[in-house]
Amino acid sequence: MSHFRTEIRQRAEELVSLYPRKRSAMLPLLHLAQEQDGYLTDEAMAEVAELTGTTTAEVRGTASFYDMFHLEPVGKYVVGVCTNIACLLAGGEELLAHASSTLGCPVGGTSADGLFTLEETECLADCNIAPCVQVNHRFVRTTTPETLDALVDDLRNGRREDEIPPHGTLIRVRRSGGLRVPRAQLADERAAAQTAREERAAKVEK
């Protein structure tokens, strides 16, 4: 039985079909898993391994390399405050400490109500608006304790949901562009390419 919801499983299978090698779909599949659950569960990673023809250990090893993936539950909103050099000089550490106080959780922790997880981040590449703050990988241009408190109040009361979806959701609108090839044709082309590779390998061995 699939851990993924029906719609997520369908999207996962479509993603796998786009790649010549199944394991190449691992990262987008992990994003799908995190979109469903908010973080990467053991069940989801096992299913990604099954879809990509890899092991759960390989999937976990890949996921643990990237900061965008979480292997443990996080809040609905993951708040990241940059303390890299430009933001540090502009008060990044002070804003991070204020965020910890406002959210009621330590850096790296989650608030008691489960709404917020606070992270100290490396450069978020918005240095002209320092200190830089992101919520669920969306720039919020919040640079002072006062504007951060207003942001938190908005999030607590559901006033920013159109702008900031729950953690794990990278995009809300699926693109209609990209590769437009019937699945059957794509499968035939993949099979032909695999056959050609095997024939070349056989000739080399001779």
GISULCOR-V64276 format. One record per backbone hydrogen bond with DSSP energy under -0.5 kcal/mol. NH is the residue of the N-H (numbers start at 1). CO is the residue of the C=O. Records with the same first field share a line. If there is no record, write none. Layout:
NH = CO, CO
This chain:
9 = 5
10 = 6
11 = 7
12 = 8
13 = 9
14 = 10
15 = 11
16 = 12
17 = 13
18 = 14, 15
19 = 16
24 = 21
25 = 22
26 = 23
29 = 25
30 = 26
31 = 27
32 = 28
33 = 29
34 = 30
35 = 31
36 = 32
37 = 33
38 = 34
40 = 70
41 = 39
45 = 41
46 = 42
47 = 43
48 = 44
49 = 45
50 = 46
51 = 47
52 = 48
53 = 49
54 = 49
59 = 55
60 = 56
61 = 57
62 = 58
63 = 59
64 = 60
65 = 61, 62
66 = 62, 63
69 = 66
76 = 114
77 = 115
79 = 77, 117
80 = 78, 134
81 = 79, 119
82 = 80, 132
83 = 121
88 = 84
89 = 85
90 = 86
91 = 88
92 = 87
95 = 91
96 = 92
97 = 93
98 = 94
99 = 95
100 = 96
101 = 97
102 = 98
103 = 99
104 = 100
105 = 100
108 = 118
109 = 106
111 = 116
114 = 111
117 = 77
118 = 109
119 = 79
121 = 81, 119
129 = 126
134 = 80
135 = 138
136 = 78
138 = 135
140 = 133
141 = 133
143 = 141
148 = 144
149 = 145
150 = 146
151 = 147
152 = 148
153 = 149
154 = 150
155 = 151
156 = 152
157 = 153
158 = 155
159 = 154
160 = 154
161 = 158
163 = 160
164 = 160
165 = 163
167 = 76
169 = 166
170 = 168
174 = 172
181 = 179
186 = 182
187 = 183
188 = 184
189 = 185
190 = 186
191 = 187
192 = 188
193 = 189
194 = 190
195 = 191
196 = 192
197 = 193
198 = 194
199 = 195
200 = 196
201 = 197
202 = 198
203 = 199
204 = 200
205 = 201
206 = 202
